[in-house]
Amino acid sequence: MQQFFIGLLATIVVAVTVVAQGPTRIKVMLLDGESGGPYHKWQLTTPLIERALEETGRFDVTVVTAPAATGVLDGFLPDFSAYQAVVFNYDAPDERWPAPLRTAFEQYVSSGGGAVVVHAADNAFSGWKAWNEMIGVGGWRGRTVASGPYWYYKDDTLVKDPSDGPGASHGRRTPYAIRTRVADHPITRGLPAVWMHQGDELYAHLRGPGTTMTILATAFADPANNGTGRDEPILMTSTFGKGRVFHTVLGHDIVAMSCVGFVVTLQRATEWAATGAVTQKVPTTFPTATTVSYRADLAALDPNYARGLNALDAPPK
């Protein structure tokens, strides 16, 4: 009997230890190194993304910085298979990635790897067919009607518009309301039907194949701010083979990324891309339909903001 109780106690101790340790952390590659111009300062935004993911306790993040953007990256071939998700804070032209690198990434995602595409990363690789299937829609870098139709909501109806026109646009960086379109997806479950996003670019005129794309959330592109007068896609998911892809157009800079809405959707989406599920709760600080919510600790990662030179557009009252 004594041996029985000793064995039972040992089992309980082991069980408690496992519970205390929690789930295994998800290995994430955060890829940066090029922004396609001076507009997106990955040197500032990568530390914010890394902190936002690490603070959840769900992720082990490794930052992988592609070599200086000079010609084809023949010697760059990270081991994608070592990670459950790759987060792109990265924008490069077609010619930068040679065939072996593209093939390795395609095989990684199609075999079940996750990908998260942040803001200007959807400008990248306009001529790479598989990439555009992964992200659903993209902008700039010469995208035309040949890249695929426009996708947007009009009168609450999803429109696939094959008309000619520009391959992306945006207005001034101002706060705007985001409308949840799919409320029962693991990423958006529990989010408000409408919530305010901190000052950011609102991408419009996005084109792409949209083959397996689901638009989770949209925002109205106001014609008074160079908008289309349509509800443009903001948060999207796609599948590529066995892999899951999340695409957010949010996150132009530190100001935009300090929005609690950006942070929470990024955290939840990265978990979903890696595992297909979301265990994280929606915080009580999440923005509402009338009030923005931002993280002052993250905003302070911008040295201009820290010096009081770049105050947020609309801090909460």
HELIX and SHEET records of a PDB file:
HELIX    1   1 GLN A    2  GLN A   21  1                                  20    
HELIX    2   2 TRP A   42  GLU A   54  1                                  13    
HELIX    3   3 PHE A   80  ALA A   82  5                                   3    
HELIX    4   4 ASP A   94  ARG A   96  5                                   3    
HELIX    5   5 ALA A   99  SER A  110  1                                  12    
HELIX    6   6 HIS A  119  ASN A  123  5                                   5    
HELIX    7   7 LYS A  129  ILE A  135  1                                   7    
HELIX    8   8 VAL A  145  SER A  147  5                                   3    
HELIX    9   9 PRO A  223  ASN A  225  5                                   3    
HELIX   10  10 ILE A  254  MET A  257  1                                   4    
HELIX   11  11 VAL A  260  THR A  275  1                                  16    
HELIX   12  12 ALA A  296  ALA A  299  1                                   4    
HELIX   13  13 PRO A  303  ALA A  306  1                                   4    
SHEET    1   A 9 PHE A  59  THR A  65  0                                        
SHEET    2   A 9 ILE A  26  ASP A  32  1                                        
SHEET    3   A 9 ALA A  85  PHE A  88  1                                        
SHEET    4   A 9 GLY A 114  VAL A 118  1                                        
SHEET    5   A 9 GLY A 243  THR A 248  1                                        
SHEET    6   A 9 ASP A 231  PHE A 240 -1                                        
SHEET    7   A 9 THR A 214  PHE A 220 -1                                        
SHEET    8   A 9 THR A 174  THR A 180 -1                                        
SHEET    9   A 9 VAL A 194  ASP A 200 -1                                        
SHEET    1   B 2 TYR A 150  LYS A 154  0                                        
SHEET    2   B 2 THR A 157  ASP A 161 -1                                        
END                                                                             
